[in-house]
Every structure is written in C-alpha cells, then in structure tokens.
Amino acid sequence: MLSTSQFSHWLSFTSSFMQDNEGGGVTSFTNAQSLLSSLWESFVYRLPGLALGAVIMVAFILLAPHVAKVLVKPFTRTTASPLLRSVIQRSVSLILILLGIYLFLFLAGLTGFAIAVVSGTGVVGLILGFAFRDIAENFISSLLLTIQRPFRIGDIVQINEFVGIIQKVTARATTLVDFDGNHIQIPNATIYKGVIKNLTANPLMRGHFVIGVGYDSDIQHAQKIARDVTNAQDNVLHDPEPQILIDELGASTYNVKVYFWVNVEKTSVLKMSSVLMRNITQAYLDADISMPDDARERIFPQGLAITRTDDVQPEPEKRATDEHGEGGAATRTQHKPQSDAKRSERHQSDSSQNSEADDVTSEAHEIREQARKSRDPEAGENIL
C-alpha cells in the first residue's frame, strides 16, 4: 500500500506531466516512458496486496456456504421452516462474501472505490425495491407464514372467499385444491393480509339446516322428534350435543333450525345434513306433522263445513250408484284402503332405505388424494 510521501511524489509527478502536456496527450517519448515506469512501479508495489486480497476473497467465496451452515446451525434447530433456514444461511453466506470482497479492495488500496460501490449498491437496491415491490412483498409474506404457520399442508382452510385443502406453499404463492378439484393459487401477500379460517385446526365442525313445521302441529313434539332422529345417528357427536331451536316465525311455519356437530376428518357435514333432513322429514310424515311450503295458507283448526246447493246436479256415475243402494259407501270404502296401502308401501320403502348404511364419510381424503395425483401447477419448492 502507498505511503503518504510516495503518494505525494506520484501526485506531483502527474501534475507536472499534465502541465507539460496541456492537450492531455503524450508528445514526448521520454515523458511517456516515465509515466509507464511510474505506473509499473506502483503496480509492482501493490502486487503483493492484490495477490493476498485475491486469495482471501476466493477463500471467502468458496468457504462462505460451509461456514454459514456451521454458524447458523444452532439457530436453525429452533425452526422447522426450510425456507427460513435457507434464508438465514444464505444471508450469512452473503455477508461473508461481501466481507471477503471488502478485504480484497482494502488490501489493494481501493478503499475509496469500495465505499463508492457500497453507496451505489444502496441506491440500486432502493430502485430495485420499488421495481420489484410485489415480488419482495410476497417473499417477506412467505417468511412470515412459515414462522407463524397458520396452516399446514393438507389442512382445510378458507382464505377470503376460497375454501379448499392446502397443497403447496412456495416463496411466491399458496396452492389449494377446492372441493370441485380446481387448483387455486393465491399470492402469499394476499393470504397474509387476508382472513384465514382454518377448518382443520379444530376437527369438530358444526352443521345446521332449517326445516319448516306448520302452525297446526305440536312444535314441542316436533322438536323432540328432530332431536331423537339427530341423536340416533352414530356419526353425530353427543358432546357438544345437538340443539333443535326455533329460528324464526315464517309466513306459514315455525322455522326449526337443527344444529349438530361432527368430526370433519371422518364425517362430511354436507352428507350428514342430507341424511338428517331426509330422516326428519320422514319422521314428521309418520307423525302427521305438517310441513307446508312458503305459500300463504289459511288453516281451519275446527274444519270447514261444505254444503251443496240444490241447483247442483249429482254426477251421473254417483247418481247411478245411489240408485242401486249402497254403491257410494262401497266406493268410498274402496278408495281408503288403497290410500292406506300406498302409505304403508311408501313407509316400508323408506324403512328399507334407512336400514342401509348411509355414506357420510368425509370427502377431505378424496380431495387430498386428487391433489396428490394431479399435476403440480408450480415448480417452486414447498416451504412448509
């Protein structure tokens, strides 16, 4: 490295040379030879520092990854995120490489150049930060997601308006498979700033549906029937217990809301709701509990007497049977057994269907299997 006296001598020589050559060119062979000789002497003087700096820089570059791996090993044991471990290791490795480059410039006598490079790098980094703001935001969000871990691979989650099973999380986006088999990629920044509803963190999930009971029926008896039917299902949990509540008073019905709990890892909420609605409806029909539709109806609890006026003539067939005596009564008694037979046949059919085991298994396993067999929509490494 040049001393202060040598640097002053070289500076005075350069100034005198430039004064002799105001045009900036070399007009004398002697001056050119002197300048080249001075530059050569300066290079030879700096050569040991350059060689030593180059060796140190190459050593830092080659050994930085291995040294960084050893240095961060105690810290990486506390985290299970491969992305976080990789970022920490690469950051330490980059710091070691920059330290090696700085030592090279320092030994070569280019400390001022090193400071200029660092300053320029800061400005360039600021410009690139604005240019790639979205990419940097997604990357930082992925780091925060791996640290906080609001979900895991295979969890059923609802992110904003999307519901599905987490398949993969990369440094850019999270891929989930919805229950229609579609792959949905959501940027990590959107996930981190959005609403995350993890449906697997607690495997118990509550389902509910509404069924209408007519005002002319005993509502307490209807609630008891619905509770008994719900408790009769093996896959419905008894803790928390089902609840049968009147949700509201409709135009023509009590709107009874049935709440039940299932384990979503074993039972599908949608399938169980379907089974319960079918069984409760059949139980209401067997108990003669009315379930009118939303149309407005007028109910006459005491019945309504209908009389026939004299100007209405009886039908020919009915008049003919009346003329032969007891034909009308025979006809009426003939239709009633047919109606009872149809009701009995329908009840036996429903009973045989109910005796068969209903498939209420959870569809989460099927979706996970489809996600495993499907093509990976993103080639990035899974960071969870």
Stockholm file with secondary structure:
# STOCKHOLM 1.0

chainA/1-384         MLSTSQFSHWLSFTSSFMQDNEGGGVTSFTNAQSLLSSLWESFVYRLPGLALGAVIMVAFILLAPHVAKVLVKPFTRTTASPLLRSVIQRSVSLILILLGIYLFLFLAGLTGFAIAVVSGTGVVGLILGFAFRDIAENFISSLLLTIQRPFRIGDIVQINEFVGIIQKVTARATTLVDFDGNHIQIPNATIYKGVIKNLTANPLMRGHFVIGVGYDSDIQHAQKIARDVTNAQDNVLHDPEPQILIDELGASTYNVKVYFWVNVEKTSVLKMSSVLMRNITQAYLDADISMPDDARERIFPQGLAITRTDDVQPEPEKRATDEHGEGGAATRTQHKPQSDAKRSERHQSDSSQNSEADDVTSEAHEIREQARKSRDPEAGENIL
#=GR chainA/1-384 SS CCCHHHHHHHHHHHHHHHHHCTTSSCCCHHHHHHHHHHHHHHHHHHHHHHHHHHHHHHHHHHHHHHHHHHHHHHHHTTCCCHHHHHHHHHHHHHHHHHHHHHHHHHHTTCHHHHHHHHHHHHHHHHHHHHHTHHHHHHHHHHHHHHHHCSCCTTCEEEETTEEEEEEEECSSEEEEECTTSCEEEEEHHHHHHSCEEESSSSCEEEEEEEEEEETTSCHHHHHHHHHHHHHTCTTSCSSSCCEEEEEEECSSEEEEEEEEEEETTTBCHHHHHHHHHHHHHHHHHHTTCCCCCSSCCCCCTTCCCCCCCTTSCCCHHHHHHHHTSSHHHHHHHHHHHHHHHHHHHHHHHHHHHHHSCCCCBCSHHHHHHHHHHSCCSCCSCCCC
#=GC SS_cons         CCCHHHHHHHHHHHHHHHHHCTTSSCCCHHHHHHHHHHHHHHHHHHHHHHHHHHHHHHHHHHHHHHHHHHHHHHHHTTCCCHHHHHHHHHHHHHHHHHHHHHHHHHHTTCHHHHHHHHHHHHHHHHHHHHHTHHHHHHHHHHHHHHHHCSCCTTCEEEETTEEEEEEEECSSEEEEECTTSCEEEEEHHHHHHSCEEESSSSCEEEEEEEEEEETTSCHHHHHHHHHHHHHTCTTSCSSSCCEEEEEEECSSEEEEEEEEEEETTTBCHHHHHHHHHHHHHHHHHHTTCCCCCSSCCCCCTTCCCCCCCTTSCCCHHHHHHHHTSSHHHHHHHHHHHHHHHHHHHHHHHHHHHHHSCCCCBCSHHHHHHHHHHSCCSCCSCCCC
//
